[in-house]
Amino acid sequence: MTFPRELTDARGRTIRLDRPPRRIVSLVPSLTELLAALELDEAVVGLTRFCVRPPDWKRRKTIVGGTKQVNYDRLLSLQPELVLANLEENTREIVETLDPHVPVFVTHVRTLEEALQMIRQVGYLTGTETAAEALATTIAERFAALPTYPPRRTLYLIWRDPYMSVGHDTFIHDVLRRGGFENVCADRTRYPVLTPEEIRALHPEVVLLSSEPYPFREKHIEELRPLCPEATFLLVDGQPFSWYGARLLATPAYLRHLQAQLATRLPS
């Protein structure tokens, strides 16, 4: 297809691009990695300090700030033709400040299906739809090939002091479900705060402690064990659960790995 192209984002706002964007700024780490997978290195001029993949991009690209705080003058000085943002990871203030100056496409991903749609949308906007379709198809096939695991009642923690978990309307919840992990906080929304007493009452069979955004360590297992004395604890890489771009290629294999670990430690 040819340009111009129009697309409506997660806010219901339609942006128009008259040509493939040659100067792109990404405000979302997982979308930065997606742009790399679509071979858009030369087009990406700016990213956040949390955009750690690909590893060399932070050295070669302009850092425009974080995901919640942006240096607007620095960002706009790059003369971007497209800014990629996310409804959850970025703030409304950032998006609305940039709107009058540059096309901002805001994503919102809560399920695998929405992630695949988002990958295709980014491909459409950047003129890389063939590569995006191939990527989305491969991800979908790898998830479809996952076996059906017996559900394990699982508590997934993303934060400490206070403890925070994930509700049913989050992307992490959908990944957990597909990997055979039954979210004990599925009756809640967003990122519920849990007291020690609430954690004890949940009686999880498995407790997964994420590496991000809070970097859980072995010492935190001992801290939590009195609350869940019968649970099996695992420290897990948070990226396969929460990065909804090209990182999803590796997520099914990681879910298999975790289930293999549990198979040796839990009764069938």
Number of C-alpha atoms within 10 A of each C-alpha: 7 8 13 11 16 13 15 14 18 14 12 9 11 13 17 16 16 11 14 18 17 15 17 24 27 28 30 25 23 21 26 29 24 26 24 17 17 21 13 19 16 11 19 24 22 27 28 23 16 16 22 15 16 15 10 9 20 17 8 12 16 18 23 23 18 18 22 14 14 18 12 13 9 14 20 16 8 15 15 22 20 24 24 20 23 23 16 15 15 19 15 13 12 17 20 11 11 16 14 9 12 16 18 25 26 21 24 17 22 18 18 19 12 15 22 22 17 23 24 22 21 21 20 21 22 22 19 18 18 12 17 26 18 12 22 21 13 14 22 17 12 15 20 12 9 15 12 10 13 12 15 21 19 24 27 26 24 20 20 16 9 11 16 19 28 24 21 20 17 17 22 25 26 21 23 19 17 20 26 20 24 22 25 24 22 17 10 14 13 16 18 15 17 18 13 14 9 11 19 16 11 15 18 24 20 23 24 24 26 23 17 16 13 16 16 20 14 11 8 13 18 12 9 16 15 12 18 20 14 12 20 17 22 18 17 20 16 19 18 21 23 23 21 28 24 25 19 28 19 14 22 24 16 17 21 16 12 16 19 11 12 17 11 9 10 13 6 7
